[in-house]
Amino acid sequence: MASLSLAADWPMRFRPRSVRPYARDGLPGNEVAVLPRSSVLVLAGAARQDWMHGIDRADTAGQAATRLSATFRTLER
């Protein structure tokens, strides 16, 4: 999986898939990485299989910046 991040810097949160509970509005027990504008995040192998990732609404509340991204995935059957 590759995600191209454009327009503004944006925080992405990561947490092990084994951690429960999962909530759409937050990822408890996680790590944060700031994706700089015009960057590419590549997740493969254990990083893609064992970790969940997402953008937490609490991290971006009140931000006036616009996030623009494109994600490319290979679907496995």
C-alpha positions in Angstrom: 0.0 0.0 0.0 1.2 3.5 -0.8 -0.4 6.7 0.2 0.6 10.0 -1.4 0.0 13.0 0.9 -0.5 16.4 -0.6 -1.6 19.9 0.4 -0.7 19.9 4.1 1.2 18.1 6.9 -1.1 15.6 8.6 -0.8 13.2 11.6 -1.4 9.5 11.0 -1.9 7.2 13.9 -0.8 3.6 14.1 -1.8 0.8 16.5 -1.3 -3.0 16.6 -4.4 -4.8 15.2 -4.4 -7.0 18.3 -5.3 -4.0 20.5 -9.0 -3.8 21.3 -11.4 -2.0 21.2 -11.4 -0.3 17.9 -13.4 2.9 17.5 -13.9 4.9 14.3 -13.1 8.2 16.2 -9.9 7.1 17.8 -7.1 4.5 17.9 -6.2 3.8 21.5 -2.6 2.7 22.4 -1.1 4.1 19.3 1.9 5.9 17.7 1.7 9.1 15.7 3.7 9.9 12.6 3.3 13.3 10.8 3.0 12.8 7.1 4.7 15.9 5.5 3.2 17.6 2.5 4.2 15.9 -0.7 5.3 12.7 0.9 4.6 9.0 0.2 3.9 6.5 3.0 4.6 2.9 2.0 3.3 0.0 4.2 4.3 -3.5 3.3 4.8 -6.9 5.1 4.2 -6.9 8.9 3.7 -3.1 8.9 0.7 -3.5 6.7 -0.6 -6.7 8.1 -0.1 -6.2 11.9 -0.8 -2.5 12.3 -4.0 -0.4 11.7 -3.6 3.2 10.6 -5.8 6.2 10.3 -6.3 9.9 11.0 -7.9 10.7 14.3 -10.5 13.4 14.2 -9.3 14.7 17.6 -5.8 15.4 16.0 -7.3 17.5 13.2 -10.1 19.4 15.0 -10.0 23.0 14.3 -7.4 22.8 11.5 -8.0 25.1 8.6 -5.6 23.1 6.3 -6.9 20.9 3.5 -5.7 17.3 3.2 -5.5 15.7 -0.2 -4.3 12.2 -0.6 -4.3 9.3 -3.0 -4.0 5.7 -1.7 -2.9 2.8 -3.9 -3.6 -0.8 -2.7 -3.1 -4.3 -3.9 -6.1 -6.4 -2.9 -5.3 -9.9 -1.9 -7.9 -12.7 -2.2 
